[in-house]
Amino acid sequence: MSNDDVLRALPRDTPDYHSRQAAHLRVLAQSARPAELKARLLEEADRHEELAGEELEQLNAPAR
């Protein structure tokens, strides 16, 4: 097993990790109270969506 195989097994490196986290946080935000908590959950969801986009760009980048 190579180092790349070990790193892929880490939870943050699973496929669509950030996309799934964003979706989960948005579901939590639907029933969150108070408004500050809801806003924070939505901010975190946005951050995870940005990370998912960056991750997708890296995966689709041409190999060097």
C-alpha positions as CSV (number, residue, x, y, z in Angstrom):
1,M,0.0,0.0,0.0
2,S,1.4,3.4,-1.0
3,N,1.2,6.6,1.0
4,D,-1.4,7.9,-1.5
5,D,-3.6,4.9,-0.6
6,V,-3.3,5.6,3.1
7,L,-4.1,9.3,2.7
8,R,-7.2,8.6,0.6
9,A,-8.5,6.5,3.5
10,L,-8.7,9.6,5.8
11,P,-12.2,10.9,6.3
12,R,-11.4,14.4,4.9
13,D,-10.1,12.7,1.7
14,T,-13.1,10.7,1.0
15,P,-14.9,11.6,-2.3
16,D,-17.4,14.5,-1.9
17,Y,-16.5,15.0,1.7
18,H,-17.0,18.8,1.6
19,S,-20.1,18.6,-0.6
20,R,-21.7,16.1,1.9
21,Q,-20.7,18.3,4.8
22,A,-22.3,21.4,3.2
23,A,-25.5,19.5,2.6
24,H,-25.6,18.2,6.2
25,L,-25.0,21.7,7.6
26,R,-27.8,23.2,5.4
27,V,-30.2,20.5,6.7
28,L,-29.2,21.4,10.3
29,A,-29.7,25.1,9.6
30,Q,-33.3,24.5,8.5
31,S,-34.3,23.9,12.1
32,A,-31.6,25.9,14.0
33,R,-32.5,28.4,16.6
34,P,-31.4,31.1,17.4
35,A,-30.8,33.1,14.2
36,E,-27.1,33.4,15.0
37,L,-26.6,29.6,15.0
38,K,-28.5,29.3,11.7
39,A,-26.3,32.0,10.1
40,R,-23.1,30.3,11.4
41,L,-24.2,26.9,10.0
42,L,-24.9,28.5,6.6
43,E,-21.5,30.2,6.6
44,E,-19.9,26.9,7.3
45,A,-21.9,25.2,4.6
46,D,-20.7,27.9,2.2
47,R,-17.1,27.3,3.2
48,H,-17.4,23.6,2.6
49,E,-18.9,24.3,-0.8
50,E,-15.9,26.5,-1.7
51,L,-13.6,23.8,-0.6
52,A,-15.5,21.2,-2.7
53,G,-15.1,23.5,-5.7
54,E,-11.4,23.9,-5.1
55,E,-11.0,20.1,-4.7
56,L,-12.9,19.5,-7.9
57,E,-10.6,21.9,-9.8
58,Q,-7.5,20.1,-8.5
59,L,-8.9,16.7,-9.5
60,N,-9.7,18.0,-13.0
61,A,-6.4,19.9,-13.5
62,P,-4.1,18.4,-16.1
63,A,-1.3,16.2,-14.7
64,R,2.1,17.8,-14.8
